[in-house]
Amino acid sequence: MSAGRSGVRARVGDWFIAVGVAAALLVTGLSGQRSATNLDSLGYTLLSVGGLSLVARRRAPVAVLAVTGLCAVGYQAAGFDVPAVAYLFAVYAAVRAGHRTVTVAASVVMLAMLPLAALVAGLHDTGEAFAQARGALEIAWLIAAGAAGEALRQAERRADEAERTREETARRRADQERLRIARELHDSLTHQISVIKVQAEVAVHVARRRGEEVPPSLLAIQEAGREASRELRATLEALRDDDTTPPRGLDDIPELVEQARNIGLAATLTIEGQRHDVPAAVDRTVYRIVQESLTNVARHADAATASVRIDCRPDTLAIRIDDDGKAMRATAPVPGLGLLGMRERVTALGGRLCAEPRGGGGFTVRAELPVNRTS
């Protein structure tokens, strides 16, 4: 809203300046020296147009420069000895907008045409010395207007550069803080998961030494601890820009399905179409979608079966995960952080994601990711 108010104030200021300059030009034309050319109506019109055109100097500085220059030459030729005040405002606006070369060229033409227009109208018959003094004054005013516009342009440029520098500094500090938090979180989670993993491994070892049957849930805890440790290690290495450990992707999805089977879920994997190389971001996202979906099935769905289907199309990669759990359309679950994270990943890649209960019961997750391969 403040930006809108600022724009309104700028437009009001432009109109105020334009009307004020037009009024000053008309008053000077009415009270100043004029030659008998019988072109008074044309002269007054050009004085008004030259001043009022300044209202557009921010939006079209070059066009306003041309209009004010032509009007100044026109009313001089019509016999009105009025300074080119509107043209000076236009010079300032054009230079401020960065049109220095055009402004210099237009001003050279103006300085050549104004004396000719005055000569045609019979103005400035007081002698060569007066004409030279007037020409020097016009050059001085043009230089002053251009210098003022250039000074303000440089000041605005430095202000913009300072603002960009502050934003970059703030962004860099935020990135560093996120990295620090991620590392601390990694260290804390790694410790806790390592304790769980060690305890599970000890329990498995003790059970086997005693000749007892190891419960499948204990084996699943052991394997989940190992997988979580690997994931956390890979995440930290990615944060440190260390590429020694490749990220998980399509090739690792069969392992996810096998892990789901180990915890008692009848999981199946179907890959259709011709497998192509896909961008790394898409590769990682497919893995995360399948991982999060199977994790949700194991934790919340109370399902017996789950199917993972991946369709490798020429331009897209389609993923679908279905289960036969207890989710119903009438009691749709509230999306959790995992589902929100999946949606953010897919949206960031320009894809689409749908996660909802199925009509006959159970839950489905469908995603389409553009491959955008370049050859």
Backbone hydrogen bonds, N-H to C=O, Kabsch-Sander energy under -0.5 kcal/mol:
donor,donor_aa,acceptor,acceptor_aa,energy
5,R,1,M,-2.4
6,S,2,S,-2.3
7,G,3,A,-2.1
8,V,4,G,-2.2
9,R,5,R,-2.5
10,A,6,S,-2.2
11,R,7,G,-2.2
12,V,8,V,-2.6
13,G,9,R,-2.5
14,D,10,A,-2.3
15,W,11,R,-2.3
16,F,12,V,-2.3
17,I,13,G,-2.5
18,A,14,D,-2.6
19,V,15,W,-2.8
20,G,16,F,-2.3
21,V,17,I,-2.8
22,A,18,A,-2.5
23,A,19,V,-2.6
24,A,20,G,-2.3
25,L,21,V,-2.5
26,L,22,A,-2.4
27,V,23,A,-2.6
28,T,24,A,-2.4
29,G,25,L,-2.5
30,L,26,L,-2.5
31,S,27,V,-2.1
32,G,28,T,-2.1
35,S,79,G,-1.7
37,T,35,S,-1.8
43,G,39,L,-2.5
44,Y,40,D,-2.8
45,T,41,S,-2.2
46,L,42,L,-2.5
47,L,43,G,-2.2
48,S,44,Y,-2.4
49,V,45,T,-2.9
50,G,46,L,-2.4
51,G,47,L,-1.6
52,L,48,S,-2.9
53,S,49,V,-2.1
54,L,51,G,-1.4
55,V,52,L,-1.8
56,A,53,S,-1.7
57,R,54,L,-1.7
60,A,56,A,-2.8
64,V,60,A,-2.3
65,L,61,P,-2.1
66,A,62,V,-2.1
67,V,63,A,-2.5
68,T,64,V,-2.8
69,G,65,L,-1.8
70,L,66,A,-2.5
71,C,67,V,-2.6
72,A,68,T,-2.3
73,V,69,G,-2.3
74,G,70,L,-2.6
75,Y,71,C,-2.9
76,Q,72,A,-1.6
77,A,73,V,-2.2
78,A,74,G,-1.8
79,G,76,Q,-1.3
80,F,75,Y,-2.8
81,D,33,Q,-2.1
81,D,79,G,-0.7
82,V,80,F,-1.8
85,V,83,P,-2.1
88,L,84,A,-1.4
89,F,85,V,-1.8
90,A,86,A,-2.1
91,V,87,Y,-2.5
92,Y,88,L,-2.2
93,A,89,F,-2.3
94,A,90,A,-2.6
95,V,91,V,-2.4
96,R,92,Y,-2.1
97,A,93,A,-1.6
98,G,95,V,-1.3
99,H,94,A,-2.5
100,R,98,G,-1.3
103,T,99,H,-1.7
104,V,100,R,-2.6
105,A,101,T,-2.3
106,A,102,V,-2.7
107,S,103,T,-2.4
108,V,104,V,-2.1
109,V,105,A,-1.9
110,M,106,A,-2.3
111,L,107,S,-2.7
112,A,108,V,-1.2
113,M,109,V,-2.2
114,L,110,M,-2.8
116,L,112,A,-0.7
117,A,113,M,-2.7
118,A,114,L,-2.5
119,L,115,P,-2.3
120,V,116,L,-2.4
121,A,117,A,-1.9
122,G,118,A,-0.7
122,G,119,L,-0.7
123,L,118,A,-2.7
127,G,124,H,-0.5
131,A,127,G,-1.6
132,Q,128,E,-2.4
133,A,129,A,-2.3
134,R,130,F,-2.7
135,G,131,A,-2.4
136,A,132,Q,-2.4
137,L,133,A,-2.1
138,E,134,R,-2.4
139,I,135,G,-2.2
140,A,136,A,-2.3
141,W,137,L,-2.5
142,L,138,E,-2.4
143,I,139,I,-2.6
144,A,140,A,-2.4
145,A,141,W,-2.6
146,G,142,L,-2.6
147,A,143,I,-2.8
148,A,144,A,-2.4
149,G,145,A,-2.2
150,E,146,G,-2.5
151,A,147,A,-2.5
152,L,148,A,-2.2
153,R,149,G,-2.2
154,Q,150,E,-2.5
155,A,151,A,-2.1
156,E,152,L,-2.6
157,R,153,R,-2.4
158,R,154,Q,-2.6
159,A,155,A,-2.2
160,D,156,E,-2.7
161,E,157,R,-2.5
162,A,158,R,-2.5
163,E,159,A,-2.2
164,R,160,D,-2.6
165,T,161,E,-2.4
166,R,162,A,-2.3
167,E,163,E,-2.4
168,E,164,R,-2.7
169,T,165,T,-2.4
170,A,166,R,-2.6
171,R,167,E,-2.7
172,R,168,E,-2.6
173,R,169,T,-2.5
174,A,170,A,-2.4
175,D,171,R,-2.5
176,Q,172,R,-2.4
177,E,173,R,-2.3
178,R,174,A,-2.6
179,L,175,D,-2.4
180,R,176,Q,-2.2
181,I,177,E,-2.6
182,A,178,R,-2.7
183,R,179,L,-2.3
184,E,180,R,-2.4
185,L,181,I,-2.9
186,H,182,A,-2.5
187,D,183,R,-2.6
188,S,184,E,-2.4
189,L,185,L,-2.9
190,T,186,H,-2.9
191,H,187,D,-1.8
192,Q,188,S,-1.9
193,I,189,L,-3.1
194,S,190,T,-2.4
195,V,191,H,-2.0
196,I,192,Q,-2.0
197,K,193,I,-3.0
198,V,194,S,-2.7
199,Q,195,V,-2.4
200,A,196,I,-2.5
201,E,197,K,-2.6
202,V,198,V,-2.5
203,A,199,Q,-2.4
204,V,200,A,-2.4
205,H,201,E,-2.6
206,V,202,V,-2.8
207,A,203,A,-2.3
208,R,204,V,-2.2
209,R,205,H,-2.2
210,R,206,V,-1.8
211,G,208,R,-1.0
212,E,207,A,-2.6
218,L,215,P,-0.6
219,L,215,P,-1.7
220,A,216,P,-2.4
221,I,217,S,-2.1
222,Q,218,L,-2.2
223,E,219,L,-2.5
224,A,220,A,-2.8
225,G,221,I,-2.3
226,R,222,Q,-1.8
227,E,223,E,-2.6
228,A,224,A,-2.8
229,S,225,G,-2.1
230,R,226,R,-2.2
231,E,227,E,-2.6
232,L,228,A,-2.6
233,R,229,S,-2.2
234,A,230,R,-2.4
235,T,231,E,-2.4
236,L,232,L,-2.4
237,E,233,R,-2.2
238,A,234,A,-2.0
239,L,235,T,-2.2
240,R,236,L,-1.7
241,D,238,A,-1.7
242,D,237,E,-3.4
243,D,241,D,-0.7
252,D,249,G,-1.5
253,I,250,L,-1.6
256,L,252,D,-1.3
257,V,253,I,-2.2
258,E,254,P,-2.2
259,Q,255,E,-2.2
260,A,256,L,-1.9
261,R,257,V,-1.9
262,N,258,E,-1.9
263,I,259,Q,-0.8
263,I,260,A,-0.6
264,G,261,R,-1.9
265,L,260,A,-2.0
266,A,304,A,-2.5
267,A,265,L,-1.8
268,T,306,A,-1.9
270,T,308,V,-2.7
272,E,270,T,-0.5
272,E,310,I,-3.2
274,Q,312,C,-0.6
275,R,273,G,-0.5
283,D,279,P,-2.5
284,R,280,A,-2.5
285,T,281,A,-2.1
286,V,282,V,-2.5
287,Y,283,D,-1.6
288,R,284,R,-2.3
289,I,285,T,-2.5
290,V,286,V,-2.3
291,Q,287,Y,-2.8
292,E,288,R,-2.9
293,S,289,I,-2.4
294,L,290,V,-2.6
295,T,291,Q,-2.1
296,N,292,E,-2.3
297,V,293,S,-2.2
298,A,294,L,-2.3
299,R,295,T,-2.1
300,H,296,N,-3.0
301,A,296,N,-1.1
301,A,297,V,-0.7
302,D,297,V,-0.6
303,A,297,V,-0.7
306,A,266,A,-2.1
307,S,322,D,-2.6
308,V,268,T,-2.6
309,R,307,S,-0.5
309,R,320,R,-2.9
310,I,270,T,-3.0
311,D,318,A,-2.9
312,C,272,E,-3.0
312,C,310,I,-0.6
313,R,311,D,-1.1
313,R,316,T,-2.0
317,L,369,L,-2.4
318,A,311,D,-2.4
319,I,367,A,-2.8
320,R,309,R,-2.3
321,I,365,V,-2.3
322,D,307,S,-2.1
323,D,363,F,-1.8
324,D,305,T,-1.3
326,K,301,A,-2.1
331,T,328,M,-0.8
332,A,329,R,-0.8
340,L,336,G,-2.3
341,G,337,L,-2.6
342,M,338,G,-2.2
343,R,339,L,-2.4
344,E,340,L,-2.3
345,R,341,G,-2.3
346,V,342,M,-2.5
347,T,343,R,-2.7
348,A,344,E,-2.2
349,L,345,R,-1.1
349,L,346,V,-0.5
350,G,347,T,-1.8
351,G,346,V,-2.7
352,R,368,E,-2.0
354,C,366,R,-3.2
356,E,364,T,-2.0
358,R,362,G,-2.7
361,G,358,R,-1.3
362,G,327,A,-2.1
364,T,356,E,-2.4
365,V,321,I,-2.1
366,R,354,C,-3.3
367,A,319,I,-2.5
368,E,352,R,-2.4
369,L,317,L,-2.3
371,V,315,D,-3.1
372,N,315,D,-0.7
